[in-house]
Amino acid sequence: MLPRRVLQVPRTALGTPPSDVYPRRWTLHGLNNGLIFRLTYHGVRRLPRAVSYAIGNLGASLVARLSPRSTAAIVDNLRPIFPGQSKEALARRALDTYRSYTRDAVDFIRALDDADVEHAFEFSEETFQRAMGLQARGRGAILVTAHFGNWEAGSLLMTRALHVPLTVVAMREADDTVNRIRNEIRARIGIDTIEVRQSLDTALRIRRALAQNRFVALLIDRHMGRDRVPVTLFGRSAWFLRTPLLMAALTGAPIVVTSIERCGPGRFFATMSGPIEMLPGVSKDEWILDAAQQIADEIAARVRKRPECWYHFYRYWDAQRDDYRGLE
């Protein structure tokens, strides 16, 4: 464990940090280590869905019991949504979160081999028309979501159901095995992946993808060092990622809040908000602040309806006070 240090982090748009700056290890929890992820990936593709669900529920119960740090973090994260609930009630909700996470993983992995996967998705006519309208405009679009619902399944929706070219901007997984398998999955379904902090030209690659009329997807509810914009989330101060908003302001590409929620065994419901676009006569910085809050309000509304689908396995609110990139 390294000592906490306050670092002056350069303002790079998702670029490569100095060698002595490390990301907070968000993804290290019991359900996301290399061995479990690999066993899940290969096992789910061979076992009946009901058996996979049963194993997932057992695994979720074990993680809830054997990973008290992650469980306590989920409890703390849910407090502003349920301020009057006891610690015991929130602990039960934490177990629901683990179980939801495992079911999402099972359904996504099984969907990879489904030749008719487009039939697994439900979406309103409004959402369909929004997606088609954005593609017809020819400027690409920036799809933002939180760590909420089955965002990986969203890649199947875009590429196989809506047939929209997709680029995913993702942070490298803390576990190399998990990172390799996730990238292999994306490549298999025709998705370009841009790993942040791996090169200096990340912003240029995002702009290039938008210029090619691709949809660029990012998770926005975790900031990276000084790449951040302030929002209010569930009545608390938080930071969202600034880069997608800056790219929208610079390129004219619209931002759309999306989410993919499990609505039954192997079934997903997709939601896409109306576009959030740079307004004439508004300064870039002013628009970024306003747009970020619009996104935060939209995400909060969805999380309140399905709190078990909000997947942060570290203390989210504590991380909002981080002015450095350091290991916990």
C-alpha contacts under 8 A as a table, 3 or more apart, distances in Angstrom:
res1	aa1	res2	aa2	distance
1	M	327	L	7.04
1	M	328	E	7.43
2	L	326	G	7.78
2	L	327	L	6.42
2	L	328	E	7.92
4	R	326	G	6.25
4	R	327	L	7.38
4	R	328	E	7.81
5	R	324	Y	7.06
5	R	326	G	7.10
6	V	323	D	6.62
6	V	324	Y	5.40
7	L	21	V	7.94
7	L	323	D	7.39
7	L	324	Y	5.25
7	L	325	R	7.45
8	Q	324	Y	7.32
9	V	17	P	7.65
9	V	225	G	6.62
9	V	226	R	6.52
9	V	324	Y	7.01
9	V	325	R	8.00
10	P	17	P	7.57
10	P	226	R	7.61
11	R	226	R	6.42
11	R	227	D	6.67
12	T	15	G	5.31
12	T	16	T	7.58
12	T	17	P	7.93
12	T	227	D	7.51
13	A	202	T	7.13
13	A	203	A	5.95
13	A	227	D	7.01
13	A	243	T	6.06
14	L	196	V	5.32
14	L	197	R	5.60
14	L	202	T	6.29
14	L	203	A	7.02
14	L	224	M	7.94
14	L	227	D	7.53
14	L	243	T	7.27
15	G	196	V	6.20
15	G	197	R	4.50
15	G	198	Q	6.67
15	G	199	S	5.71
15	G	200	L	4.79
15	G	201	D	6.81
15	G	202	T	5.85
15	G	203	A	7.59
16	T	196	V	7.51
16	T	197	R	4.05
16	T	198	Q	5.48
16	T	199	S	5.33
16	T	200	L	5.63
17	P	21	V	6.18
17	P	22	Y	7.98
17	P	197	R	6.32
18	P	21	V	5.57
19	S	22	Y	7.80
21	V	325	R	5.94
21	V	326	G	6.72
22	Y	325	R	5.40
22	Y	326	G	5.27
22	Y	327	L	6.43
23	P	224	M	7.61
23	P	325	R	5.08
23	P	326	G	5.81
23	P	327	L	6.50
24	R	325	R	6.06
24	R	326	G	5.53
24	R	327	L	5.00
24	R	328	E	6.35
25	R	28	L	6.08
25	R	174	A	6.43
25	R	327	L	6.36
25	R	328	E	7.11
26	W	174	A	7.88
26	W	312	H	7.83
26	W	313	F	7.14
26	W	314	Y	6.29
27	T	32	N	6.75
27	T	173	E	6.64
27	T	174	A	6.21
27	T	313	F	7.37
28	L	32	N	6.28
28	L	33	N	6.72
28	L	174	A	6.63
28	L	175	D	7.66
29	H	32	N	5.57
29	H	33	N	6.80
29	H	67	S	7.67
29	H	70	S	6.73
29	H	313	F	6.70
30	G	33	N	6.24
30	G	36	I	7.99
30	G	63	V	5.79
30	G	67	S	6.82
31	L	36	I	6.44
31	L	37	F	6.97
31	L	59	G	7.97
31	L	60	A	7.83
31	L	63	V	7.30
31	L	102	T	7.94
32	N	36	I	6.66
32	N	37	F	5.78
32	N	175	D	7.96
32	N	178	V	7.22
33	N	36	I	5.69
33	N	37	F	5.97
33	N	175	D	6.29
33	N	178	V	6.92
34	G	37	F	5.18
34	G	38	R	5.96
34	G	175	D	6.06
34	G	176	D	7.28
34	G	177	T	5.02
34	G	178	V	5.31
35	L	38	R	5.25
35	L	39	L	6.16
36	I	39	L	5.15
36	I	40	T	5.97
37	F	40	T	5.07
37	F	41	Y	6.04
37	F	178	V	6.38
38	R	41	Y	5.13
38	R	42	H	6.30
38	R	177	T	7.58
38	R	178	V	7.39
38	R	181	I	7.85
39	L	42	H	5.44
39	L	43	G	5.63
40	T	43	G	5.13
40	T	44	V	5.69
40	T	106	V	7.83
41	Y	44	V	5.79
41	Y	45	R	6.75
41	Y	109	I	6.52
42	H	45	R	5.57
42	H	46	R	6.94
43	G	46	R	5.38
43	G	47	L	6.07
43	G	52	S	7.88
44	V	47	L	5.31
44	V	48	P	7.52
44	V	49	R	7.35
44	V	52	S	5.89
44	V	106	V	6.22
44	V	109	I	6.83
44	V	110	R	6.69
45	R	109	I	6.79
45	R	110	R	5.80
45	R	113	D	7.87
47	L	51	V	6.37
47	L	52	S	6.27
48	P	51	V	5.36
48	P	52	S	6.36
49	R	52	S	5.06
49	R	53	Y	6.17
49	R	106	V	7.56
50	A	53	Y	5.08
50	A	54	A	6.24
51	V	54	A	5.07
51	V	55	I	6.22
52	S	55	I	5.16
52	S	56	G	5.97
52	S	106	V	6.75
53	Y	56	G	4.94
53	Y	57	N	6.11
53	Y	102	T	7.61
53	Y	103	R	6.24
53	Y	106	V	7.14
54	A	57	N	5.16
54	A	58	L	6.32
55	I	58	L	5.10
55	I	59	G	6.10
56	G	59	G	4.97
56	G	60	A	6.00
56	G	99	R	6.87
56	G	102	T	5.40
56	G	103	R	6.87
57	N	60	A	5.01
57	N	61	S	6.26
57	N	99	R	5.58
57	N	102	T	7.25
58	L	61	S	5.19
58	L	62	L	6.30
59	G	62	L	5.08
59	G	63	V	6.14
60	A	63	V	5.16
60	A	64	A	6.10
60	A	95	L	6.87
60	A	98	Y	5.14
60	A	99	R	5.42
60	A	102	T	7.10
61	S	64	A	5.12
61	S	65	R	6.30
61	S	95	L	6.71
61	S	98	Y	7.74
61	S	99	R	7.87
62	L	65	R	5.14
62	L	66	L	5.81
63	V	66	L	5.04
63	V	67	S	5.29
63	V	98	Y	7.87
64	A	67	S	5.68
64	A	68	P	6.56
64	A	70	S	7.72
64	A	71	T	5.71
64	A	94	A	7.55
64	A	95	L	6.12
64	A	98	Y	7.32
65	R	68	P	6.22
65	R	71	T	7.93
67	S	70	S	5.61
67	S	71	T	6.32
68	P	71	T	4.96
68	P	72	A	5.86
69	R	72	A	5.21
69	R	73	A	6.20
69	R	314	Y	7.94
70	S	73	A	4.96
70	S	74	I	6.35
70	S	313	F	5.21
70	S	314	Y	5.85
71	T	74	I	5.21
71	T	75	V	6.32
71	T	91	A	7.16
71	T	94	A	6.20
71	T	95	L	7.90
71	T	313	F	7.34
72	A	75	V	5.03
72	A	76	D	6.19
72	A	91	A	7.69
73	A	76	D	5.08
73	A	77	N	6.10
73	A	312	H	7.96
73	A	313	F	6.13
73	A	314	Y	5.13
73	A	315	R	4.60
73	A	316	Y	7.52
74	I	77	N	4.97
74	I	78	L	6.27
74	I	94	A	5.71
74	I	312	H	6.68
74	I	313	F	5.90
74	I	314	Y	6.95
74	I	315	R	7.02
75	V	78	L	5.36
75	V	79	R	6.54
75	V	87	K	7.19
75	V	90	L	5.36
75	V	91	A	5.89
75	V	93	R	7.65
75	V	94	A	6.10
76	D	79	R	5.40
76	D	315	R	6.74
77	N	80	P	7.23
77	N	312	H	7.70
77	N	315	R	6.33
77	N	316	Y	6.01
77	N	317	W	6.66
78	L	81	I	5.40
78	L	82	F	6.31
78	L	90	L	7.13
78	L	307	P	7.79
79	R	82	F	5.13
79	R	83	P	5.14
79	R	85	Q	7.73
79	R	90	L	7.69
80	P	83	P	5.23
80	P	234	F	6.03
80	P	235	G	7.36
80	P	236	R	7.75
81	I	234	F	6.43
81	I	304	R	6.89
82	F	85	Q	5.65
85	Q	89	A	6.08
85	Q	90	L	6.60
86	S	89	A	5.20
86	S	90	L	6.29
87	K	90	L	5.10
87	K	91	A	6.05
88	E	91	A	4.97
88	E	92	R	6.43
89	A	92	R	5.18
89	A	93	R	6.47
90	L	93	R	4.86
90	L	94	A	6.17
91	A	94	A	4.86
91	A	95	L	6.42
92	R	95	L	5.10
92	R	96	D	6.38
93	R	96	D	4.86
93	R	97	T	6.26
93	R	308	E	6.70
94	A	97	T	4.95
94	A	98	Y	6.46
94	A	308	E	7.40
95	L	98	Y	5.13
95	L	99	R	6.24
96	D	99	R	5.08
96	D	100	S	6.00
96	D	308	E	5.77
97	T	100	S	5.07
97	T	101	Y	6.10
97	T	307	P	7.78
97	T	308	E	4.33
97	T	309	C	6.18
97	T	310	W	7.30
97	T	311	Y	7.11
98	Y	101	Y	5.09
98	Y	102	T	6.36
99	R	102	T	5.21
99	R	103	R	6.25
100	S	103	R	5.15
100	S	104	D	6.11
100	S	308	E	6.42
100	S	309	C	6.34
101	Y	104	D	5.14
101	Y	105	A	6.27
101	Y	309	C	7.11
101	Y	311	Y	7.37
102	T	105	A	5.01
102	T	106	V	6.22
103	R	106	V	5.04
103	R	107	D	6.14
104	D	107	D	5.27
104	D	108	F	6.09
104	D	149	G	7.59
104	D	150	N	5.92
104	D	262	R	6.93
105	A	108	F	5.26
105	A	109	I	6.15
105	A	150	N	7.91
106	V	109	I	5.39
106	V	110	R	6.18
107	D	110	R	5.24
107	D	111	A	6.03
107	D	265	P	7.10
107	D	266	G	5.11
107	D	267	R	7.86
108	F	111	A	5.06
108	F	112	L	6.56
108	F	150	N	7.65
108	F	152	E	7.21
108	F	153	A	5.65
108	F	266	G	7.80
109	I	112	L	5.38
109	I	113	D	7.63
110	R	113	D	5.89
110	R	114	D	6.82
110	R	266	G	7.86
111	A	114	D	4.96
111	A	117	V	6.00
111	A	266	G	7.27
112	L	117	V	7.69
112	L	156	L	7.88
114	D	117	V	5.05
116	D	119	H	5.87
116	D	120	A	7.63
117	V	120	A	5.27
117	V	121	F	7.54
117	V	156	L	7.69
117	V	160	R	7.24
117	V	161	A	7.41
118	E	121	F	5.81
118	E	156	L	7.87
118	E	157	L	6.75
118	E	160	R	6.10
118	E	161	A	4.44
119	H	122	E	7.58
119	H	161	A	7.84
120	A	266	G	6.37
120	A	267	R	4.91
120	A	268	F	6.15
121	F	157	L	6.95
121	F	161	A	7.76
121	F	267	R	6.06
121	F	268	F	4.89
121	F	269	F	5.80
121	F	270	A	6.90
122	E	267	R	7.60
122	E	268	F	6.12
122	E	269	F	4.74
122	E	270	A	6.20
123	F	127	T	6.21
123	F	128	F	6.87
123	F	269	F	5.76
123	F	270	A	5.10
123	F	271	T	6.54
124	S	127	T	5.23
124	S	128	F	6.42
124	S	271	T	7.74
125	E	128	F	5.05
125	E	129	Q	6.09
126	E	129	Q	5.20
126	E	130	R	6.14
127	T	130	R	5.10
127	T	131	A	6.31
127	T	270	A	7.81
127	T	271	T	6.33
127	T	272	M	5.41
127	T	273	S	7.50
128	F	131	A	5.28
128	F	132	M	6.27
128	F	162	L	8.00
129	Q	132	M	5.12
129	Q	133	G	5.80
130	R	133	G	5.04
130	R	134	L	6.11
130	R	272	M	7.51
130	R	274	G	7.12
131	A	134	L	5.29
131	A	135	Q	6.39
131	A	162	L	7.90
131	A	272	M	7.94
132	M	135	Q	5.19
132	M	136	A	6.16
133	G	136	A	5.07
133	G	137	R	6.40
134	L	137	R	5.32
134	L	138	G	7.17
134	L	139	R	7.69
134	L	140	G	6.91
134	L	141	A	6.73
135	Q	138	G	5.61
135	Q	139	R	7.43
135	Q	140	G	6.32
135	Q	141	A	7.74
135	Q	164	V	7.58
135	Q	213	N	6.86
135	Q	214	R	8.00
137	R	140	G	7.58
138	G	212	Q	7.97
138	G	213	N	5.20
139	R	210	L	6.16
139	R	211	A	6.19
139	R	212	Q	7.64
139	R	213	N	5.18
139	R	214	R	7.95
139	R	252	G	7.42
139	R	253	A	5.66
140	G	209	A	7.70
140	G	210	L	4.65
140	G	211	A	6.68
140	G	212	Q	7.05
140	G	213	N	3.89
140	G	214	R	4.87
140	G	215	F	5.26
140	G	216	V	7.59
140	G	253	A	5.97
140	G	254	P	7.68
141	A	210	L	6.71
141	A	213	N	7.48
141	A	214	R	6.87
141	A	215	F	4.78
141	A	216	V	6.23
141	A	253	A	5.24
141	A	254	P	5.24
141	A	255	I	6.08
141	A	256	V	7.26
142	I	215	F	5.87
142	I	216	V	4.87
142	I	217	A	5.89
142	I	218	L	7.56
142	I	244	P	7.02
142	I	248	A	7.26
142	I	253	A	6.66
142	I	254	P	6.15
142	I	255	I	4.72
142	I	256	V	6.22
143	L	215	F	6.76
143	L	216	V	5.89
143	L	217	A	4.52
143	L	218	L	6.32
143	L	255	I	5.93
143	L	256	V	4.99
143	L	257	V	5.95
143	L	258	T	6.32
144	V	217	A	5.81
144	V	218	L	5.08
144	V	219	L	5.68
144	V	220	I	6.05
144	V	244	P	7.88
144	V	255	I	6.99
144	V	256	V	6.16
144	V	257	V	5.03
144	V	258	T	6.12
145	T	148	F	7.18
145	T	151	W	7.59
145	T	217	A	7.93
145	T	218	L	6.64
145	T	219	L	5.10
145	T	220	I	6.04
145	T	221	D	7.56
145	T	257	V	5.69
145	T	258	T	5.45
145	T	259	S	6.14
145	T	299	I	7.48
146	A	219	L	5.32
146	A	220	I	5.74
146	A	221	D	5.21
146	A	259	S	7.94
146	A	299	I	6.83
146	A	310	W	7.88
147	H	151	W	7.43
147	H	219	L	6.62
147	H	221	D	6.97
147	H	310	W	5.92
147	H	311	Y	5.38
147	H	312	H	6.90
148	F	151	W	7.00
148	F	259	S	7.09
148	F	303	V	7.24
148	F	309	C	5.29
148	F	310	W	4.41
148	F	311	Y	5.88
149	G	259	S	6.45
149	G	260	I	5.46
149	G	261	E	4.93
149	G	262	R	7.04
149	G	309	C	4.98
149	G	310	W	6.66
149	G	311	Y	7.79
150	N	153	A	5.36
150	N	154	G	6.83
150	N	259	S	7.50
150	N	260	I	5.28
150	N	261	E	6.03
150	N	262	R	7.08
151	W	154	G	5.04
151	W	155	S	7.32
151	W	259	S	6.67
151	W	260	I	5.98
152	E	155	S	5.62
152	E	156	L	7.53
153	A	156	L	5.25
153	A	157	L	6.52
153	A	260	I	6.98
154	G	157	L	4.90
154	G	158	M	6.23
154	G	259	S	7.53
154	G	260	I	6.05
154	G	270	A	7.81
155	S	158	M	5.26
155	S	159	T	6.11
155	S	166	L	7.27
155	S	186	R	7.89
155	S	191	I	7.50
156	L	159	T	5.33
156	L	160	R	5.41
156	L	161	A	6.93
156	L	189	I	7.35
157	L	160	R	5.69
157	L	161	A	4.89
157	L	162	L	6.20
158	M	161	A	5.91
158	M	162	L	4.97
158	M	163	H	5.77
158	M	164	V	5.25
158	M	165	P	7.25
158	M	166	L	6.90
159	T	162	L	6.04
159	T	163	H	4.47
159	T	164	V	5.24
159	T	165	P	6.17
159	T	166	L	6.77
159	T	189	I	7.33
159	T	190	G	7.33
159	T	191	I	7.74
160	R	163	H	5.27
160	R	164	V	7.95
164	V	214	R	7.28
164	V	215	F	7.15
165	P	191	I	7.42
165	P	213	N	7.91
165	P	214	R	5.16
165	P	215	F	6.20
166	L	191	I	5.61
166	L	192	D	6.66
166	L	214	R	5.63
166	L	215	F	4.90
166	L	216	V	5.92
166	L	217	A	7.32
167	T	191	I	5.75
167	T	192	D	4.64
167	T	193	T	5.76
167	T	194	I	7.27
167	T	209	A	7.15
167	T	214	R	6.79
167	T	215	F	6.20
167	T	216	V	4.77
167	T	217	A	6.26
168	V	191	I	7.00
168	V	192	D	6.17
168	V	193	T	4.87
168	V	194	I	6.16
168	V	216	V	5.80
168	V	217	A	4.87
168	V	218	L	6.37
169	V	193	T	5.89
169	V	194	I	4.71
169	V	195	E	5.98
169	V	196	V	6.77
169	V	216	V	7.06
169	V	217	A	6.08
169	V	218	L	5.34
170	A	193	T	7.02
170	A	194	I	6.24
170	A	195	E	5.13
170	A	196	V	6.07
170	A	218	L	6.72
170	A	219	L	7.59
171	M	195	E	5.54
171	M	196	V	5.25
171	M	197	R	7.54
172	R	179	N	6.32
172	R	195	E	5.96
172	R	196	V	6.99
173	E	176	D	6.63
173	E	178	V	6.48
173	E	179	N	4.92
174	A	178	V	7.92
174	A	179	N	7.46
175	D	178	V	5.40
175	D	179	N	6.22
176	D	179	N	5.00
176	D	180	R	6.09
177	T	180	R	5.17
177	T	181	I	6.25
178	V	181	I	5.32
178	V	182	R	6.12
179	N	182	R	5.25
179	N	183	N	6.22
180	R	183	N	5.25
180	R	184	E	6.13
181	I	184	E	4.99
181	I	185	I	6.15
182	R	185	I	5.14
182	R	186	R	6.35
183	N	186	R	5.13
183	N	187	A	6.13
183	N	193	T	7.16
184	E	187	A	5.14
184	E	188	R	6.04
185	I	188	R	5.07
185	I	189	I	6.58
186	R	189	I	5.42
186	R	190	G	6.35
186	R	191	I	5.05
186	R	192	D	7.08
186	R	193	T	7.27
187	A	190	G	5.07
187	A	191	I	5.32
187	A	192	D	6.61
187	A	193	T	7.84
188	R	191	I	7.49
194	I	202	T	7.13
194	I	205	R	7.79
195	E	198	Q	5.96
195	E	202	T	7.96
196	V	199	S	7.26
196	V	202	T	6.59
197	R	200	L	7.53
197	R	202	T	7.78
198	Q	202	T	8.00
199	S	202	T	6.20
200	L	203	A	7.95
201	D	204	L	5.15
201	D	205	R	6.19
202	T	205	R	5.14
202	T	206	I	6.32
203	A	206	I	5.10
203	A	207	R	6.26
203	A	247	M	7.86
204	L	207	R	5.07
204	L	208	R	6.07
205	R	208	R	4.96
205	R	209	A	6.19
206	I	209	A	5.15
206	I	210	L	6.34
206	I	216	V	7.26
207	R	210	L	5.15
207	R	211	A	6.13
207	R	247	M	7.31
207	R	251	T	7.20
208	R	211	A	5.04
208	R	212	Q	6.34
209	A	212	Q	5.10
209	A	213	N	6.65
209	A	214	R	5.41
209	A	215	F	7.58
209	A	216	V	7.17
210	L	213	N	5.04
210	L	214	R	5.20
210	L	215	F	6.71
210	L	216	V	7.02
210	L	251	T	7.97
210	L	253	A	7.23
211	A	214	R	7.35
218	L	244	P	7.47
219	L	222	R	7.33
220	I	223	H	7.27
220	I	240	F	5.66
220	I	241	L	5.07
220	I	244	P	7.75
221	D	239	W	7.22
221	D	240	F	4.85
221	D	241	L	6.41
222	R	239	W	7.02
222	R	240	F	5.70
222	R	241	L	6.15
223	H	226	R	7.56
223	H	227	D	6.14
223	H	228	R	5.25
223	H	239	W	5.90
223	H	240	F	5.17
223	H	241	L	4.54
223	H	242	R	7.66
224	M	227	D	5.29
224	M	228	R	6.71
224	M	241	L	6.91
224	M	325	R	7.21
225	G	228	R	7.16
225	G	322	D	7.42
225	G	323	D	6.05
225	G	324	Y	5.42
225	G	325	R	5.48
226	R	323	D	6.98
226	R	324	Y	7.75
227	D	241	L	5.94
227	D	242	R	5.55
227	D	243	T	6.68
228	R	239	W	5.67
228	R	240	F	5.40
228	R	241	L	4.59
228	R	242	R	4.61
228	R	243	T	7.66
229	V	239	W	5.38
229	V	240	F	5.33
229	V	241	L	6.18
229	V	242	R	5.25
229	V	288	I	7.86
229	V	289	L	6.82
229	V	292	A	7.16
230	P	237	S	7.06
230	P	238	A	5.87
230	P	239	W	4.63
230	P	240	F	6.41
230	P	289	L	7.23
230	P	292	A	7.71
231	V	237	S	6.02
231	V	238	A	5.35
231	V	239	W	5.83
231	V	240	F	6.81
231	V	289	L	7.69
231	V	292	A	6.51
231	V	293	Q	5.39
231	V	296	A	6.68
232	T	235	G	5.75
232	T	236	R	5.35
232	T	237	S	4.72
232	T	238	A	5.86
232	T	293	Q	6.87
232	T	296	A	7.04
233	L	236	R	5.25
233	L	237	S	6.30
233	L	238	A	6.30
233	L	296	A	6.07
233	L	297	D	7.03
233	L	300	A	6.52
234	F	300	A	6.53
237	S	320	Q	7.68
238	A	317	W	7.29
238	A	320	Q	5.50
239	W	320	Q	6.12
240	F	292	A	7.25
241	L	244	P	6.99
241	L	245	L	7.97
242	R	245	L	5.48
242	R	246	L	6.20
242	R	288	I	7.76
243	T	246	L	5.00
243	T	247	M	6.06
244	P	247	M	5.10
244	P	248	A	6.20
244	P	255	I	7.99
245	L	248	A	5.09
245	L	249	A	6.24
245	L	255	I	7.62
245	L	288	I	5.86
245	L	291	A	7.49
245	L	292	A	7.37
246	L	249	A	5.06
246	L	250	L	6.18
246	L	284	K	8.00
246	L	288	I	6.99
247	M	250	L	5.11
247	M	251	T	5.92
247	M	252	G	7.96
247	M	253	A	7.67
248	A	251	T	5.34
248	A	252	G	5.34
248	A	253	A	4.92
248	A	254	P	6.10
248	A	255	I	6.68
248	A	277	E	7.38
248	A	278	M	7.28
249	A	252	G	5.67
249	A	253	A	7.46
249	A	277	E	7.80
249	A	278	M	5.78
249	A	284	K	6.49
249	A	288	I	7.73
252	G	277	E	7.19
252	G	278	M	6.74
253	A	277	E	7.26
254	P	275	P	5.52
254	P	276	I	5.63
254	P	277	E	4.94
254	P	278	M	7.71
255	I	275	P	5.48
255	I	276	I	5.02
255	I	277	E	6.45
256	V	272	M	6.53
256	V	273	S	5.64
256	V	274	G	6.26
256	V	275	P	4.96
256	V	276	I	6.28
257	V	272	M	5.80
257	V	273	S	5.24
257	V	274	G	7.74
257	V	275	P	7.91
257	V	295	I	6.65
257	V	298	E	7.44
257	V	299	I	7.80
258	T	270	A	7.34
258	T	271	T	5.55
258	T	272	M	4.50
258	T	273	S	6.43
259	S	270	A	5.86
259	S	271	T	5.37
259	S	272	M	6.79
260	I	268	F	6.22
260	I	269	F	5.63
260	I	270	A	4.59
260	I	271	T	6.53
261	E	268	F	5.45
261	E	269	F	5.18
261	E	270	A	6.50
261	E	309	C	7.83
262	R	265	P	7.72
262	R	266	G	7.61
262	R	267	R	5.88
262	R	268	F	4.46
262	R	269	F	6.26
263	C	267	R	5.47
263	C	268	F	5.35
263	C	269	F	6.18
264	G	267	R	4.93
264	G	268	F	7.12
276	I	291	A	6.84
278	M	282	V	7.74
278	M	284	K	7.84
278	M	287	W	6.63
279	L	282	V	5.80
279	L	287	W	7.40
282	V	286	E	6.60
282	V	287	W	6.22
283	S	286	E	5.24
283	S	287	W	6.12
284	K	287	W	5.20
284	K	288	I	6.14
285	D	288	I	5.14
285	D	289	L	6.40
286	E	289	L	5.35
286	E	290	D	6.38
287	W	290	D	5.11
287	W	291	A	5.88
288	I	291	A	5.17
288	I	292	A	5.95
289	L	292	A	5.25
289	L	293	Q	6.43
290	D	293	Q	5.29
290	D	294	Q	6.34
291	A	294	Q	5.01
291	A	295	I	6.27
292	A	295	I	5.15
292	A	296	A	6.19
293	Q	296	A	4.89
293	Q	297	D	6.08
294	Q	297	D	5.22
294	Q	298	E	6.27
295	I	298	E	5.12
295	I	299	I	6.16
296	A	299	I	5.14
296	A	300	A	6.02
297	D	300	A	5.10
297	D	301	A	6.23
298	E	301	A	5.29
298	E	302	R	6.55
299	I	302	R	5.23
299	I	303	V	6.16
300	A	303	V	5.09
300	A	304	R	6.08
301	A	304	R	5.34
301	A	305	K	6.71
302	R	305	K	5.34
302	R	306	R	6.48
303	V	306	R	5.05
303	V	307	P	4.89
303	V	309	C	7.14
303	V	310	W	6.37
304	R	307	P	5.46
306	R	309	C	5.66
306	R	310	W	7.55
307	P	310	W	5.55
308	E	311	Y	7.70
312	H	315	R	7.49
312	H	316	Y	6.68
315	R	318	D	5.49
315	R	319	A	6.47
316	Y	319	A	5.25
316	Y	320	Q	6.80
317	W	320	Q	5.31
317	W	321	R	7.55
318	D	321	R	5.82
318	D	322	D	7.50
319	A	322	D	5.28
322	D	325	R	7.29
